[in-house]
Amino acid sequence: MGPSEKSFNQVKSILGMLDRSIDRLREQRTTPAPALSSVPAAPIPAVPKAAIAPIPAAPARESRFGRATPIPPASN
């Protein structure tokens, strides 16, 4: 008993959408980016390092399951 005609058409439709999406992304990647306007942007003022507040460290969270450990290789 093989796949039904409806299932086949659904898979075919999904694959067609994926193909179009891949082609669109490939087109975007291979075409050069449009030239930006020649208006110069305003310079960004430098912020002294003393003015930047340090980001506090996040508290350590202990899981009730503990840390992950690697699975030992199967010895056959």
C-alpha positions as CSV (number, residue, x, y, z in Angstrom):
1,M,0.0,0.0,0.0
2,G,1.7,3.2,-1.2
3,P,1.2,6.8,-0.3
4,S,-2.1,8.4,-1.2
5,E,-2.4,10.9,-4.0
6,K,-3.2,13.6,-1.4
7,S,-0.1,12.9,0.6
8,F,2.0,12.9,-2.5
9,N,0.7,16.3,-3.6
10,Q,1.3,17.7,-0.2
11,V,4.9,16.6,-0.1
12,K,5.3,17.9,-3.7
13,S,3.9,21.3,-2.7
14,I,6.2,21.5,0.3
15,L,9.3,20.6,-1.7
16,G,8.3,23.2,-4.3
17,M,8.0,25.9,-1.6
18,L,11.5,24.9,-0.3
19,D,12.9,25.1,-3.8
20,R,11.5,28.6,-4.3
21,S,12.8,29.7,-0.9
22,I,16.3,28.4,-1.6
23,D,16.3,30.1,-5.1
24,R,15.2,33.4,-3.6
25,L,17.9,33.2,-0.9
26,R,20.6,32.2,-3.4
27,E,19.5,35.2,-5.6
28,Q,19.8,37.6,-2.6
29,R,23.3,36.2,-1.8
30,T,24.7,36.4,-5.3
31,T,23.4,39.8,-6.3
32,P,25.5,42.8,-5.2
33,A,24.1,45.0,-2.5
34,P,22.6,48.3,-3.7
35,A,24.9,51.3,-3.3
36,L,24.2,53.4,-0.2
37,S,23.5,57.1,-0.4
38,S,26.4,59.4,-0.5
39,V,25.2,61.5,2.4
40,P,27.8,61.1,5.2
41,A,26.4,59.9,8.5
42,A,27.0,61.9,11.7
43,P,29.9,60.6,13.7
44,I,29.1,58.6,16.8
45,P,30.5,60.3,19.9
46,A,33.0,58.2,21.9
47,V,31.8,57.2,25.4
48,P,34.4,57.0,28.1
49,K,34.8,53.5,29.6
50,A,34.2,54.9,33.1
51,A,30.7,56.0,32.0
52,I,29.7,52.4,31.0
53,A,28.2,50.5,33.9
54,P,29.5,47.0,34.2
55,I,26.9,44.2,33.7
56,P,26.4,42.3,36.9
57,A,27.1,38.6,36.7
58,A,24.0,36.4,36.6
59,P,23.6,34.3,39.7
60,A,24.6,30.6,39.3
61,R,21.6,28.5,38.9
62,E,21.7,25.0,40.2
63,S,19.6,22.5,38.5
64,R,18.1,19.7,40.4
65,F,19.4,17.4,37.7
66,G,23.0,18.5,38.1
67,R,25.5,19.1,35.3
68,A,25.4,17.2,32.0
69,T,28.1,14.5,31.7
70,P,29.2,12.8,28.6
71,I,27.9,9.3,27.8
72,P,30.7,6.8,28.0
73,P,31.5,4.9,24.8
74,A,29.8,1.5,24.5
75,S,32.2,-1.3,25.0
76,N,31.4,-4.3,22.9
